[in-house]
Amino acid sequence: MKARIGLGIAACAVHCLGHPLGPSNISGEDVILRDVAIIGGGSSGTHAAIRLKDHNQTVVVIERDGELGGHVRTYTANSGIRVNYGVSNFQNYSVVREFFSRFDIPLVQYVQPGDTDVYVDFSTGQPVPNGTLPVPDFTAYLTEVAKYPYLGQSWELLPDPVPEDLLLPFGEFVEKYNLQDVAFTIAQFAIGNGNVFEQTTIYVLKAVDYDYVQGIVYGQGVAPETYDTQSLFNKALVELGSDVLLSSTVYNASRSTAGVELVVKTPTGRKVVKAKKLLVTAPPLVGNLQPLGLDKKETDIFSKFQSHGFYTGLLNNTSLTPGARYYSADPNANATYDVPNLPDLQFIWATKDPDVYWAWYSSPTDVPEEKVKSDIITRFKDLAPGSNPEFIAYANDSPSTVGVSADEIRDGFYNDLLSLQGYKNTWYTGSTWVSDHSAELWNYTEYELLPKLM
């Protein structure tokens, strides 16, 4: 489905690990001097690091996971087939073609694995009767989305006053413009937005923007020829080499107009990073960014954000129909266009390995891992009684769709947020700042951030 980053969504690279420790006993060899320090080695952070190096800037990437890519995740099945359960496709932008070409990775038109769409009431395991769901026609939807060409770009282009249609709950937007025939499908595309029809319309339209629909519905999206999305980030890691600190977290920082200094816990001990500028790609929630020593201005802005829960996993031993893509539909949920109430498993996709299925689970709020896994296993067993599904991979991609209320948007929240770009030599990118698509984030890095960071 969508090119989730981190869904924008990117892995948080800052995590408070206890009491801050100063760098007083750090030896000289553990002090890293760079032009730009990047917190987060997901889609945004990796692309920024490579492009900054291309412009002769020195960088260091601090990534909490053991590999680059963030919400890009690829699993090697027992068959040897590489199976994505994160970012799987990209809009066909020039920045996408150039970035993959840079690493000699051919692109092809993206086709979602599987050959059959099945609509089922997951709560009963029973197929939904034919005709329950309308055949989607995106013509009217694309007409409305085309009114807002800035949706795939930075919030800087949001007009003042903000168009009131964009501030409606999405369910009201659907009714106003007679979009009922695509409502169910959009809810699948906009997964990670909680209960989509309660979500503010601008967030749904940014998730399912014009180019995204063209890519998914009309076949204009692209993917690596091997469909191994992680291969891009593996090659980037080789090129960046020692400029990446994997399995590492920032737990103390000093930021000012003179530059930034970060104390980092790494597998080989503490290191101090001193840089002219800092680029943060983690979701801008206070809990994530607290180790940066947020001041009142920053805290007041970031504390207004709320987010949703989003989880994915791969399972085998499912006994599901080979090549099937299962979508959860509730024939009794008329007010939400047959979209079941959340939290729940929303859909299951076949993958390139016939024995492995990809599960997508979302929630308006965070859900404990035990409940997510239990709910998913229960749904699989309802679909295939007697089966014994097992997780072979799992990912918590929360926080998802970090945003604020319609009133906050109307009152100029995003102007306040953008005032933090460059404040204390700290810059930001990620889905919260642009949109939930790697291509649009890379565009933002290329044409907006790079000139400022250099």
Secondary structure as a PSIPRED ss2 file (coil, helix, strand):
# PSIPRED VFORMAT (PSIPRED V4.0)

   1 M C   1.000  0.000  0.000
   2 K C   1.000  0.000  0.000
   3 A C   1.000  0.000  0.000
   4 R C   1.000  0.000  0.000
   5 I C   1.000  0.000  0.000
   6 G C   1.000  0.000  0.000
   7 L C   1.000  0.000  0.000
   8 G C   1.000  0.000  0.000
   9 I C   1.000  0.000  0.000
  10 A C   1.000  0.000  0.000
  11 A C   1.000  0.000  0.000
  12 C C   1.000  0.000  0.000
  13 A C   1.000  0.000  0.000
  14 V E   0.000  0.000  1.000
  15 H C   1.000  0.000  0.000
  16 C C   1.000  0.000  0.000
  17 L C   1.000  0.000  0.000
  18 G C   1.000  0.000  0.000
  19 H C   1.000  0.000  0.000
  20 P C   1.000  0.000  0.000
  21 L C   1.000  0.000  0.000
  22 G C   1.000  0.000  0.000
  23 P C   1.000  0.000  0.000
  24 S C   1.000  0.000  0.000
  25 N C   1.000  0.000  0.000
  26 I C   1.000  0.000  0.000
  27 S C   1.000  0.000  0.000
  28 G H   0.000  1.000  0.000
  29 E H   0.000  1.000  0.000
  30 D H   0.000  1.000  0.000
  31 V E   0.000  0.000  1.000
  32 I E   0.000  0.000  1.000
  33 L E   0.000  0.000  1.000
  34 R E   0.000  0.000  1.000
  35 D E   0.000  0.000  1.000
  36 V E   0.000  0.000  1.000
  37 A E   0.000  0.000  1.000
  38 I E   0.000  0.000  1.000
  39 I E   0.000  0.000  1.000
  40 G C   1.000  0.000  0.000
  41 G C   1.000  0.000  0.000
  42 G E   0.000  0.000  1.000
  43 S H   0.000  1.000  0.000
  44 S H   0.000  1.000  0.000
  45 G H   0.000  1.000  0.000
  46 T H   0.000  1.000  0.000
  47 H H   0.000  1.000  0.000
  48 A H   0.000  1.000  0.000
  49 A H   0.000  1.000  0.000
  50 I H   0.000  1.000  0.000
  51 R H   0.000  1.000  0.000
  52 L H   0.000  1.000  0.000
  53 K H   0.000  1.000  0.000
  54 D H   0.000  1.000  0.000
  55 H C   1.000  0.000  0.000
  56 N C   1.000  0.000  0.000
  57 Q C   1.000  0.000  0.000
  58 T C   1.000  0.000  0.000
  59 V E   0.000  0.000  1.000
  60 V E   0.000  0.000  1.000
  61 V E   0.000  0.000  1.000
  62 I E   0.000  0.000  1.000
  63 E C   1.000  0.000  0.000
  64 R C   1.000  0.000  0.000
  65 D C   1.000  0.000  0.000
  66 G C   1.000  0.000  0.000
  67 E C   1.000  0.000  0.000
  68 L C   1.000  0.000  0.000
  69 G E   0.000  0.000  1.000
  70 G C   1.000  0.000  0.000
  71 H C   1.000  0.000  0.000
  72 V C   1.000  0.000  0.000
  73 R C   1.000  0.000  0.000
  74 T E   0.000  0.000  1.000
  75 Y E   0.000  0.000  1.000
  76 T E   0.000  0.000  1.000
  77 A C   1.000  0.000  0.000
  78 N C   1.000  0.000  0.000
  79 S C   1.000  0.000  0.000
  80 G C   1.000  0.000  0.000
  81 I C   1.000  0.000  0.000
  82 R E   0.000  0.000  1.000
  83 V E   0.000  0.000  1.000
  84 N E   0.000  0.000  1.000
  85 Y C   1.000  0.000  0.000
  86 G C   1.000  0.000  0.000
  87 V C   1.000  0.000  0.000
  88 S C   1.000  0.000  0.000
  89 N C   1.000  0.000  0.000
  90 F E   0.000  0.000  1.000
  91 Q C   1.000  0.000  0.000
  92 N C   1.000  0.000  0.000
  93 Y C   1.000  0.000  0.000
  94 S H   0.000  1.000  0.000
  95 V H   0.000  1.000  0.000
  96 V H   0.000  1.000  0.000
  97 R H   0.000  1.000  0.000
  98 E H   0.000  1.000  0.000
  99 F H   0.000  1.000  0.000
 100 F H   0.000  1.000  0.000
 101 S H   0.000  1.000  0.000
 102 R H   0.000  1.000  0.000
 103 F C   1.000  0.000  0.000
 104 D C   1.000  0.000  0.000
 105 I C   1.000  0.000  0.000
 106 P C   1.000  0.000  0.000
 107 L E   0.000  0.000  1.000
 108 V E   0.000  0.000  1.000
 109 Q E   0.000  0.000  1.000
 110 Y C   1.000  0.000  0.000
 111 V C   1.000  0.000  0.000
 112 Q C   1.000  0.000  0.000
 113 P C   1.000  0.000  0.000
 114 G C   1.000  0.000  0.000
 115 D C   1.000  0.000  0.000
 116 T E   0.000  0.000  1.000
 117 D E   0.000  0.000  1.000
 118 V E   0.000  0.000  1.000
 119 Y E   0.000  0.000  1.000
 120 V E   0.000  0.000  1.000
 121 D E   0.000  0.000  1.000
 122 F C   1.000  0.000  0.000
 123 S C   1.000  0.000  0.000
 124 T C   1.000  0.000  0.000
 125 G C   1.000  0.000  0.000
 126 Q E   0.000  0.000  1.000
 127 P E   0.000  0.000  1.000
 128 V C   1.000  0.000  0.000
 129 P C   1.000  0.000  0.000
 130 N C   1.000  0.000  0.000
 131 G C   1.000  0.000  0.000
 132 T C   1.000  0.000  0.000
 133 L C   1.000  0.000  0.000
 134 P C   1.000  0.000  0.000
 135 V C   1.000  0.000  0.000
 136 P C   1.000  0.000  0.000
 137 D C   1.000  0.000  0.000
 138 F C   1.000  0.000  0.000
 139 T H   0.000  1.000  0.000
 140 A H   0.000  1.000  0.000
 141 Y H   0.000  1.000  0.000
 142 L H   0.000  1.000  0.000
 143 T H   0.000  1.000  0.000
 144 E H   0.000  1.000  0.000
 145 V H   0.000  1.000  0.000
 146 A C   1.000  0.000  0.000
 147 K C   1.000  0.000  0.000
 148 Y C   1.000  0.000  0.000
 149 P C   1.000  0.000  0.000
 150 Y C   1.000  0.000  0.000
 151 L C   1.000  0.000  0.000
 152 G C   1.000  0.000  0.000
 153 Q C   1.000  0.000  0.000
 154 S C   1.000  0.000  0.000
 155 W H   0.000  1.000  0.000
 156 E H   0.000  1.000  0.000
 157 L H   0.000  1.000  0.000
 158 L C   1.000  0.000  0.000
 159 P C   1.000  0.000  0.000
 160 D C   1.000  0.000  0.000
 161 P C   1.000  0.000  0.000
 162 V C   1.000  0.000  0.000
 163 P C   1.000  0.000  0.000
 164 E H   0.000  1.000  0.000
 165 D H   0.000  1.000  0.000
 166 L H   0.000  1.000  0.000
 167 L H   0.000  1.000  0.000
 168 L C   1.000  0.000  0.000
 169 P E   0.000  0.000  1.000
 170 F H   0.000  1.000  0.000
 171 G H   0.000  1.000  0.000
 172 E H   0.000  1.000  0.000
 173 F H   0.000  1.000  0.000
 174 V H   0.000  1.000  0.000
 175 E H   0.000  1.000  0.000
 176 K H   0.000  1.000  0.000
 177 Y C   1.000  0.000  0.000
 178 N C   1.000  0.000  0.000
 179 L C   1.000  0.000  0.000
 180 Q H   0.000  1.000  0.000
 181 D H   0.000  1.000  0.000
 182 V H   0.000  1.000  0.000
 183 A H   0.000  1.000  0.000
 184 F H   0.000  1.000  0.000
 185 T H   0.000  1.000  0.000
 186 I H   0.000  1.000  0.000
 187 A H   0.000  1.000  0.000
 188 Q H   0.000  1.000  0.000
 189 F H   0.000  1.000  0.000
 190 A C   1.000  0.000  0.000
 191 I C   1.000  0.000  0.000
 192 G C   1.000  0.000  0.000
 193 N C   1.000  0.000  0.000
 194 G C   1.000  0.000  0.000
 195 N C   1.000  0.000  0.000
 196 V H   0.000  1.000  0.000
 197 F H   0.000  1.000  0.000
 198 E H   0.000  1.000  0.000
 199 Q C   1.000  0.000  0.000
 200 T E   0.000  0.000  1.000
 201 T H   0.000  1.000  0.000
 202 I H   0.000  1.000  0.000
 203 Y H   0.000  1.000  0.000
 204 V H   0.000  1.000  0.000
 205 L H   0.000  1.000  0.000
 206 K H   0.000  1.000  0.000
 207 A H   0.000  1.000  0.000
 208 V C   1.000  0.000  0.000
 209 D C   1.000  0.000  0.000
 210 Y H   0.000  1.000  0.000
 211 D H   0.000  1.000  0.000
 212 Y H   0.000  1.000  0.000
 213 V H   0.000  1.000  0.000
 214 Q H   0.000  1.000  0.000
 215 G H   0.000  1.000  0.000
 216 I H   0.000  1.000  0.000
 217 V H   0.000  1.000  0.000
 218 Y C   1.000  0.000  0.000
 219 G C   1.000  0.000  0.000
 220 Q C   1.000  0.000  0.000
 221 G C   1.000  0.000  0.000
 222 V E   0.000  0.000  1.000
 223 A E   0.000  0.000  1.000
 224 P E   0.000  0.000  1.000
 225 E C   1.000  0.000  0.000
 226 T C   1.000  0.000  0.000
 227 Y C   1.000  0.000  0.000
 228 D C   1.000  0.000  0.000
 229 T C   1.000  0.000  0.000
 230 Q H   0.000  1.000  0.000
 231 S H   0.000  1.000  0.000
 232 L H   0.000  1.000  0.000
 233 F H   0.000  1.000  0.000
 234 N H   0.000  1.000  0.000
 235 K H   0.000  1.000  0.000
 236 A H   0.000  1.000  0.000
 237 L H   0.000  1.000  0.000
 238 V H   0.000  1.000  0.000
 239 E H   0.000  1.000  0.000
 240 L H   0.000  1.000  0.000
 241 G H   0.000  1.000  0.000
 242 S H   0.000  1.000  0.000
 243 D H   0.000  1.000  0.000
 244 V E   0.000  0.000  1.000
 245 L E   0.000  0.000  1.000
 246 L C   1.000  0.000  0.000
 247 S C   1.000  0.000  0.000
 248 S C   1.000  0.000  0.000
 249 T E   0.000  0.000  1.000
 250 V E   0.000  0.000  1.000
 251 Y E   0.000  0.000  1.000
 252 N E   0.000  0.000  1.000
 253 A E   0.000  0.000  1.000
 254 S E   0.000  0.000  1.000
 255 R E   0.000  0.000  1.000
 256 S E   0.000  0.000  1.000
 257 T C   1.000  0.000  0.000
 258 A C   1.000  0.000  0.000
 259 G E   0.000  0.000  1.000
 260 V E   0.000  0.000  1.000
 261 E E   0.000  0.000  1.000
 262 L E   0.000  0.000  1.000
 263 V E   0.000  0.000  1.000
 264 V E   0.000  0.000  1.000
 265 K E   0.000  0.000  1.000
 266 T E   0.000  0.000  1.000
 267 P C   1.000  0.000  0.000
 268 T C   1.000  0.000  0.000
 269 G E   0.000  0.000  1.000
 270 R E   0.000  0.000  1.000
 271 K E   0.000  0.000  1.000
 272 V E   0.000  0.000  1.000
 273 V E   0.000  0.000  1.000
 274 K E   0.000  0.000  1.000
 275 A E   0.000  0.000  1.000
 276 K E   0.000  0.000  1.000
 277 K E   0.000  0.000  1.000
 278 L E   0.000  0.000  1.000
 279 L E   0.000  0.000  1.000
 280 V E   0.000  0.000  1.000
 281 T C   1.000  0.000  0.000
 282 A C   1.000  0.000  0.000
 283 P C   1.000  0.000  0.000
 284 P C   1.000  0.000  0.000
 285 L C   1.000  0.000  0.000
 286 V H   0.000  1.000  0.000
 287 G H   0.000  1.000  0.000
 288 N H   0.000  1.000  0.000
 289 L H   0.000  1.000  0.000
 290 Q H   0.000  1.000  0.000
 291 P H   0.000  1.000  0.000
 292 L H   0.000  1.000  0.000
 293 G C   1.000  0.000  0.000
 294 L C   1.000  0.000  0.000
 295 D C   1.000  0.000  0.000
 296 K H   0.000  1.000  0.000
 297 K H   0.000  1.000  0.000
 298 E H   0.000  1.000  0.000
 299 T H   0.000  1.000  0.000
 300 D H   0.000  1.000  0.000
 301 I H   0.000  1.000  0.000
 302 F H   0.000  1.000  0.000
 303 S C   1.000  0.000  0.000
 304 K C   1.000  0.000  0.000
 305 F C   1.000  0.000  0.000
 306 Q E   0.000  0.000  1.000
 307 S E   0.000  0.000  1.000
 308 H E   0.000  0.000  1.000
 309 G E   0.000  0.000  1.000
 310 F E   0.000  0.000  1.000
 311 Y E   0.000  0.000  1.000
 312 T E   0.000  0.000  1.000
 313 G E   0.000  0.000  1.000
 314 L E   0.000  0.000  1.000
 315 L E   0.000  0.000  1.000
 316 N E   0.000  0.000  1.000
 317 N C   1.000  0.000  0.000
 318 T C   1.000  0.000  0.000
 319 S C   1.000  0.000  0.000
 320 L C   1.000  0.000  0.000
 321 T C   1.000  0.000  0.000
 322 P C   1.000  0.000  0.000
 323 G C   1.000  0.000  0.000
 324 A E   0.000  0.000  1.000
 325 R E   0.000  0.000  1.000
 326 Y E   0.000  0.000  1.000
 327 Y E   0.000  0.000  1.000
 328 S E   0.000  0.000  1.000
 329 A C   1.000  0.000  0.000
 330 D C   1.000  0.000  0.000
 331 P C   1.000  0.000  0.000
 332 N C   1.000  0.000  0.000
 333 A C   1.000  0.000  0.000
 334 N H   0.000  1.000  0.000
 335 A H   0.000  1.000  0.000
 336 T H   0.000  1.000  0.000
 337 Y C   1.000  0.000  0.000
 338 D C   1.000  0.000  0.000
 339 V C   1.000  0.000  0.000
 340 P C   1.000  0.000  0.000
 341 N C   1.000  0.000  0.000
 342 L C   1.000  0.000  0.000
 343 P C   1.000  0.000  0.000
 344 D E   0.000  0.000  1.000
 345 L E   0.000  0.000  1.000
 346 Q E   0.000  0.000  1.000
 347 F E   0.000  0.000  1.000
 348 I E   0.000  0.000  1.000
 349 W E   0.000  0.000  1.000
 350 A E   0.000  0.000  1.000
 351 T C   1.000  0.000  0.000
 352 K C   1.000  0.000  0.000
 353 D C   1.000  0.000  0.000
 354 P C   1.000  0.000  0.000
 355 D C   1.000  0.000  0.000
 356 V C   1.000  0.000  0.000
 357 Y E   0.000  0.000  1.000
 358 W E   0.000  0.000  1.000
 359 A E   0.000  0.000  1.000
 360 W E   0.000  0.000  1.000
 361 Y E   0.000  0.000  1.000
 362 S E   0.000  0.000  1.000
 363 S E   0.000  0.000  1.000
 364 P C   1.000  0.000  0.000
 365 T C   1.000  0.000  0.000
 366 D C   1.000  0.000  0.000
 367 V C   1.000  0.000  0.000
 368 P C   1.000  0.000  0.000
 369 E H   0.000  1.000  0.000
 370 E H   0.000  1.000  0.000
 371 K H   0.000  1.000  0.000
 372 V H   0.000  1.000  0.000
 373 K H   0.000  1.000  0.000
 374 S H   0.000  1.000  0.000
 375 D H   0.000  1.000  0.000
 376 I H   0.000  1.000  0.000
 377 I H   0.000  1.000  0.000
 378 T H   0.000  1.000  0.000
 379 R H   0.000  1.000  0.000
 380 F H   0.000  1.000  0.000
 381 K H   0.000  1.000  0.000
 382 D H   0.000  1.000  0.000
 383 L H   0.000  1.000  0.000
 384 A C   1.000  0.000  0.000
 385 P C   1.000  0.000  0.000
 386 G C   1.000  0.000  0.000
 387 S C   1.000  0.000  0.000
 388 N C   1.000  0.000  0.000
 389 P C   1.000  0.000  0.000
 390 E E   0.000  0.000  1.000
 391 F E   0.000  0.000  1.000
 392 I E   0.000  0.000  1.000
 393 A E   0.000  0.000  1.000
 394 Y E   0.000  0.000  1.000
 395 A E   0.000  0.000  1.000
 396 N E   0.000  0.000  1.000
 397 D C   1.000  0.000  0.000
 398 S C   1.000  0.000  0.000
 399 P C   1.000  0.000  0.000
 400 S E   0.000  0.000  1.000
 401 T E   0.000  0.000  1.000
 402 V E   0.000  0.000  1.000
 403 G E   0.000  0.000  1.000
 404 V C   1.000  0.000  0.000
 405 S C   1.000  0.000  0.000
 406 A H   0.000  1.000  0.000
 407 D H   0.000  1.000  0.000
 408 E H   0.000  1.000  0.000
 409 I H   0.000  1.000  0.000
 410 R H   0.000  1.000  0.000
 411 D C   1.000  0.000  0.000
 412 G C   1.000  0.000  0.000
 413 F H   0.000  1.000  0.000
 414 Y H   0.000  1.000  0.000
 415 N H   0.000  1.000  0.000
 416 D H   0.000  1.000  0.000
 417 L H   0.000  1.000  0.000
 418 L H   0.000  1.000  0.000
 419 S C   1.000  0.000  0.000
 420 L C   1.000  0.000  0.000
 421 Q C   1.000  0.000  0.000
 422 G C   1.000  0.000  0.000
 423 Y H   0.000  1.000  0.000
 424 K H   0.000  1.000  0.000
 425 N H   0.000  1.000  0.000
 426 T E   0.000  0.000  1.000
 427 W E   0.000  0.000  1.000
 428 Y E   0.000  0.000  1.000
 429 T C   1.000  0.000  0.000
 430 G C   1.000  0.000  0.000
 431 S C   1.000  0.000  0.000
 432 T C   1.000  0.000  0.000
 433 W C   1.000  0.000  0.000
 434 V C   1.000  0.000  0.000
 435 S C   1.000  0.000  0.000
 436 D C   1.000  0.000  0.000
 437 H C   1.000  0.000  0.000
 438 S H   0.000  1.000  0.000
 439 A H   0.000  1.000  0.000
 440 E H   0.000  1.000  0.000
 441 L H   0.000  1.000  0.000
 442 W H   0.000  1.000  0.000
 443 N H   0.000  1.000  0.000
 444 Y H   0.000  1.000  0.000
 445 T H   0.000  1.000  0.000
 446 E H   0.000  1.000  0.000
 447 Y H   0.000  1.000  0.000
 448 E H   0.000  1.000  0.000
 449 L H   0.000  1.000  0.000
 450 L H   0.000  1.000  0.000
 451 P H   0.000  1.000  0.000
 452 K H   0.000  1.000  0.000
 453 L H   0.000  1.000  0.000
 454 M C   1.000  0.000  0.000
